[in-house]
Amino acid sequence: MTKYDEIGFMGRGDGELSTRFGALVRAYRQEAGLTQQELAARAGLSVAALRDIEQSRRRRPRPSSLAALSDALRLDPENADRLVSAGRGLVASRPVLETRSVPNPGSVGNGQGLWVAALGPLEAWRDGKPLSLGPPARRTVLGLILLYPGALVRRDTIIDVLWGQEPPRTAVGLVQAHVSRLRQVLEPQKHSQGNHEVFRSVRGAYRLSLSVNEMDLLVFRDLAARADTARAHGHQSAACGLYEQAIGLWRGDPLADVDVLSGSPSITLLRQQLVGVLLRYAEVACALGQYGRVLPRLQALAAAEPLNESAHARLMIALAGSGQQAAAIRLYEDMRSRLDRELGLYPGEELVEAHVRVLRQDLRARPRVLCRCGQAAVNGGQRAAVALMRPGSARCSRRSRGSSAPGG
């Protein structure tokens, strides 16, 4: 479990279902006369992962693993459906969105068409059935291209990610082969009427062309943009619902099972986008007095980012609004000590403002303006209180402890 898993929605497996699924995999493997090593090699899994599945230690097998196991065991259609159905009860299925959530919701909510999920472990579905995305290198190719939906990703970039400074002489051919197999999986009937080309090759580069209702990242961005618009027009309740839907698409760190991409700047940027949406969601929910609605996710975010002042400021308001004023005050004191100990800084304006509001039990939302340094400025009615609660002026300059005042 990654530190961002609790922020978004994650399915929880059931112990009895897990035991049944593991026993089924083991029985099919033994019937096929395969060792764990042989089946793992066929399915593109590690032996440890297969062992965990059979011993019911892995509660949430990926949909791609279900499809890979079914193919590797060479099951007939009836037994393949039985295996996939047993495993599907253990995973968080593709999200069922409300009617207003995407431009063409029927194709998503009813399990029709293509659905690619990158906001968590990499998964792909077609018509409600999981697709096998192949070995780790192929999944890396797909994951990298998914990070830039609609944009060209150069083949040289893919080669660099896969092999670094020592690519094999066959690197170009290997990448082309991976793309060819992914194309077969994602667009098996591209020449049929009504199907569009998903993978496109353009002069040594590749583009993934997905509509907004075919990928969770695109749906997330669409929902977040619509929520921002609703909020700007004063439709707070509608904005709150849209933000919640957007955050609910996250199942953990983006491309959590594609290890090669874990340190990618694009992954970091996606996390920042999630945090930004969550903070706006929290502000709207608290303005509506719905503190408990956002409290668990704010607690998860604060735990994941212990120096994020904006997250802690909103968490203080949510705690106080939920009747936990003492916990909100302790949170401020802990954060103040942490900033001093680890960064040598005083709390910023936003955190101090939240503290003042908690002490005054004045939790009403207040409009924010940004000063030139990009931090939220404190509203006029609270400037005096803020100034008294921290050294120096209430301007946005943040001097570290021990530093001299200008001109001092």
N, C-alpha and C positions, 0 to 999 in steps of 0.2 A: 504494500500500500504506500503510495507516495504522499507527500505532505499536502498536496492539493486535492486529494481524493474526496475529502469530506465537504469541499466547497460546492461541488456540483453533485449531480445525482449518481449514485452507484447502486446497482442491484445487489441484493444480499442472497447468497445461496442457502439452500435448506439442506441439513445434514442427511436426512433420509434420501432425498433426491440424489445427492452426491454419491452416497454409498451405492445406490441402484445403478447410476451411470458408470461408476468405476467397475462394478462387477460385470456389467454388460460389455465394456471394452475388453476386459480380461477374458471373458468367455469367448468373444469373437476372435480374439488373438489366438487363443489356444486351439480353437476349432480350425483356424487357418494354418496351424502348425508353425507359428512364428514366435521367435524369442522377442523379448522387449527391445533388444538392440536392433533386430531386423525391422520390426514395426516402426520404431522411432526413425530409422533411416528412410524408410519408405514415405513416412508422413512428414518428414522435414522437422521433426521435433527432437529435443534432447532426450536422452534416456531418463534423465532425472524428471523431466516434465511428464513423460509417459508413466513413470513409476508413481508420481504424485497423483495422477489421474486414477490409476488402477487402485491405489490405496486410499482414495477419497480424501486426499489432502489438498487437492486443488478444487476449490468450490466453484470457480468461474472459468471454465475452459473457453477460449476465444472461439467465436463462430468459425473462423478460418481453420482452427484446429479440428473442429467437428467435421468439416468438409474434408480435410486432409486425412483424418482417420478413416472416414467412410471410404474414400478412394483407395487408401493403402490396404484396407482389409478386403477390398473387392467384394463388397456386399451386394446382394441383389436389392432391387428397389425397395422391397418391403422392409428388409432388415436395416437398410440405410436410413429410411424414414424413422424407424424405431430408434436407432442410435442418435440421430440428430434431434429428434423430439425429446429424448431423455436428457441430452445435454443442453437443449435450449431452455429447459426449465431452470438451469443454473446460472444463466447469463442474463444480463440486462439487455433485452431486445431493443431493436431500433425504436426511437422515441415515437410515441403516438401524439401528434401535435393537435392543438385545438384548431377549429376551422379557420380562425383568423391568422394563424401563425405563419403561413407561407403562401405565396401566390397561388400555388396549385396543390393544396393540402391533400387531396384525395390520393395522389400517387404515393405520398409518404405514409399517411395514416392507415391506408388499407393494405400496405405491404406490396404495392405494385411498383415495377420499374427498379431502377438502380438506386442504391443508397450506400454512400461511402462515409465512414466515420473515422475522424482523425483526432477528436477531442477526448483522448483516452487511448486505450490499445487500438491499433489499426485494424479495422474491420470493414468488410464489404458484403452487401446483400443484393440479391436480385430476386424480385417477386417474393420477398419474404424468406428466401433461402440463403444461408451463408455461403460465401464464395471462398475457395482456397486460394490464397495469395502467394503461395510458394515459399521457398527458403528465405532466410534472413536477408541475403543480398537483394533479392527481388523485392522484398517488402521495403527495403531501404530506398530502392529506386522509386517505388510508388510513393512512399512517405515524403521523400524530398520534393517530388513534383507536386504533391498535394499541398505542401506549404506555400505554394505560389499558384493558386487556382487561376486559370485563365492567362497566366504569364508563361513565357518561354523559359525553360531551364536547359542550359547548354549541356551537351554530352560531356564536355571536358569537366564541368562542375561535378557531374555524377561520378565520373572516374576518380576525381580527386577525393570525393567523400568516401568512396568505396575502398580505394587503395592508397591514397596519400601520394607520397613521392616515388613509390615503386610500383606502378601499375604493370600488370603482365602485358606481353606483346599482343595478346588477344583481347585487351580491355574493351576496345570499340565493339568487337563482335559479341562479347559477353553482354554489354549493355544493350545492344540491339536485340539480342536474344531475350533478355529479361523484358524489354518493352513489348516484344512480339507476343510473349506468353501472357503478359498482363492485358494486352489488347484482346487476346482471345477470351480471357476470363471476363473482362468488363464489358465487352461489346460482342457477344457471341453471334448476334444476328444484325450486325450493323448495316448489312445490305438489304434487310427487310424493310418494308414500308413503315415509316413512323419512327425508326431508330436513327439516332444521330451518331456521328463519330466522336468517341470519347477521347481517344489518344490521337494526337496529331504530331507528325514529324515535320519540322521546318528547318532545313539547312543545318543539320547537326545539332538541333535542339528539339525539345519535346514540350508540348502544351497539353494540359488536361482540361478539356472543355466540359464542364458540368453546369447544369442549370441550378438555380438557387435551392430547389427542393430535392437535390440529389446528393448533397454533402452537408454534414452537420456544421462545419465551419462557416459555410455560406449562409445557412439558416441562422446561425448564431449572430453573424454580423447584420443580417437583415432585421432580425428581431431587435437587436440592440439599437440600430439606427431608427427604427420605428418607435421604440420606447423613448429615445432622446427627443424625437419630434413631438410625441405626445406630451412629454414633460415640459418642453419649451412652450407649448400652447396651453399649459395649465391643466391637462387631463391626467392628473396624478394617479388615479386608480387604474386607468388603462395602461399607463407607463409601468406601474408596479407589476401588473400581470405579464406584460411583455418582457420586462427584465427577468422575471422569475422563469419564464419559459426559456429564455436565452441561456441562463445559468444552468438550468436543468439539463441542457444538452451535454454538459461536461461530465465525463466519467473518470476524471483523473488528469494527470499530466498529458499534454498532447503527444501522440505517437509514443505512448509510455513503453511499449514493447520493442521499439526500434532503437536499440542501444546506441548505434552509431550517431544518431541525430540528437541524442539527449542534451548535448552542450551547444546545439545550434543557436545562433542569435535569433533565428525566426521562432524557435520554441520559446525562448525568453520573451520575445515580443508578444506571442500569443498569451502567455501567462499574464503579462502586464495588461493586455486587453481584458482578460477575464477579471482581474482585480479592479480595473477601472469601472467595468459594468457593475460589478458587485457593490462597489462603493456608491455608485449612483442609485442603484436599487435600494441600498440601505437608507440613503437620504430620503428617498421618496416614501419608503415604507414607514420610516419614523415620523415623517411629516403627516402621514395618515393616521398615526397613533398605533400602527400595527408592528410594534416592537418585536414581539415574539416570532413574527413571520420571518425575520431576517437574523435573529439572534444566533442560531446554531452555525450559520455560515460565517458570520462575523467572528465568532469564537474560533472557528477553524482557520480563517484567514489570519487572525492575530497570532495564532500558534505557529502558522507557517512562516509569517513574516514578523518576527518579534520587534523589529525596529521601524515598522510601518506606522507612522504617527496618524495618518488619515484613518487607517483601519481601527486603531485603538480609540481614536476620538469617536468614531461612529459606534463602536462597541460600548463605550461608556454611556452614550445616550440610550442605546438599546437596553443595556442592563438597568439603568435608572428608570426607563420607561416601563420595564417589566417588574418594577418593585424591588430592584436589587441595588439601591443607592449605595450601600456600604461596599458592595463588590465593585461598583463603578469607581468609587474613590480609591479603593485599594489598587485597582488597575492603573489609575493615574500615577499613584505613588510608585508602583513597581516600574512603570514605563519611565518615569522621571529618573529613577535610580539607574535604570539600564542605559538610558541615553548618556548620563553622566559617566558611568563606569566604562562603557564600551566606545563612546564617541567623544566624550568630553563636551557635550552640548546641553544647553537648556532645552526644555520642551518648546516646540514651535507654537505659533499663534493658534493654529487650529486645535491643537491638543489642550492648550490653556483655556481657550474659549469653551470647549466641551466641559472642562473641569468647572468653570464658573457656572455654566448652565446647570450642571448636576448639583452643585452646592446650593444654587438658588431654586432648584426644582423647577426650572424654566426650560422645558424641553421642546418648545415650539420651534419649528424650522425657521431659519433666518436666511435671507438671500446673501450670497457670497459675491465678493468682487475679488479680482486678483491684483496684487501689487506687481510691480515690475519684475520682482525676483521670482514670480510664479506661485507664491504661497498665498493661501486664502487669508485675506485681511479680516481683522476682527471688526464687527459692526459697532457703530458709534456708541450705542447705549452701554456697551460692555468694555470700552477702551480703558476707562479709569480703573475698573476692577482688575483687568488683565495687567495693567501697568503696575499695580500694587503687588501682584502675585509673582512677579519675576524681576530680576535685576535689569537695569537699563530701561530704555524706552520701549513702548509698545509697537515700534516700527518693525518691519519685517527682517531687519538685519539680525543674524543669529551668531553672536559671538560665542566662542567656546569658553569654557571655564579657564581662567588663568590668563586670557588674552586681555590686552589693554583696550580701553575705550578709545575711539578716535580722538586724537589730540591730547590723550592722557599720558 
